Amino acid sequence: MPRRIEIELTSDRGDGSWTWRAAGARQPKGVLDGDLLPGAAKTGDVLKVDAEFEIEGITIVGVAAAQQRERSEPERIEVVGSGRGEEELVTTQLAPKGRGDRGDRGDRGDRR
């Protein structure tokens, strides 16, 4: 049963096949037949593919249709606060300054 993964095309081998790696990986992982790719495929493209994982390795069996997203601005993540407002979440109480009454020591006598 094929699983869907994202791959990046790393190079055209010239004989109609391409090398690929998992998207974000460093080293090439395998070879795929160029007939499976869309006509405008180029080095560096990231594609969603159907892959079968076998003992001998990973075989690419199909390429999913790529979704083209046209954006005029970069993709952003919106940070939504808790809605609590500007209340102080951590409070501190400092001890009063000074040495205070140290009567618990008693008279220490002569110091030499």
N, C-alpha and C positions, 0 to 999 in steps of 0.2 A: 504494500500500500504506500503510494508516494506521499511524502510530506512536503509542505511548502516552506522554502527558505529564501533568504535574500543572498544573492551573489553579486560580485563585482567582476566585470570582464577585465583581465589583466593584459592579454596580448593576443593578437591575431597571428596564428602560426603560418599563414600563407597557403596552407593546403585545404582551407575551408573550415578548419577547426579553431577553437579559441581556448585559451587557458583561463581559468576562473579561480576565485577564492571566495570564502565566506565574507560577506560585507563586514569591513572593519578588521579583517585578519591581515597578517603580514605576508605570509607565504602563499603561493599558488597551491590549490588543492587538487585540481584535476583538469581534464580536457572535456570540451563539449562540442558537439557537431554544430557548425555554423548554420545549417539549414533550419535549426530550431529558433534562431534569433530573428528579431525584426530586421528589416532591410537597412535601417539607419543606425545599427549598432556600432559603437565605437569603444575604444579602450577607456576604461573608467566608468562606464555605465553600470548602474546598480539595477538589477532586475529581480523580480520574484519568479522563482522557478519551482516546478514539481520535481522532487528528487527521491530516488529509491536508495536506501541505505542497505548495503549488502556486505558480506564478509570481504569481498575483493575491493570494496571502495564505494564511492558515491557515484551514482549514475543519474544524469539529468535527463528526464523523460519529456519535459515540456516547459514552455515559458508562458507565464500568465501575462495577460494584457496589462501593459504599464499604464498607470493612471498619471496623466499629465496635470500638474497643479501649477497654474499660472498665478503668481503672487507678485504684487507690486511692492510689498514690504516684507521684511524678514518675519519668520514665524516666531510668535511670542507665547510665553506662558504667563497667564494672568495669576497673580497672587491675591487670594481673597483672605482677608483677616477674619478674626473670630467675632468681630463686631462688639467687643467689650468696651471699646473707647480708650481713653488715655489714663485710666486709673493706674495707680502704683501697684505693681504686682508683688514686689519684694519690699518689706519694711525692715528698718534697722533701728535698734535702740542702743546708744552708746553708754558706757558706764560714766559716772560723773568724774571730772578731773580732780586731781589731788591725791594725796596718799591716804587720806581718811584716818580714822582712829585705828591705831595698831596696838591696842592695849592687850591683845592676846599674847604678846611676846613677853610681857613682864619686864623686870629690870634685868639687863644682861650682865651687869657688873662691869669690872675693869676689863679694858681691852689692852692687850700688851703689844 
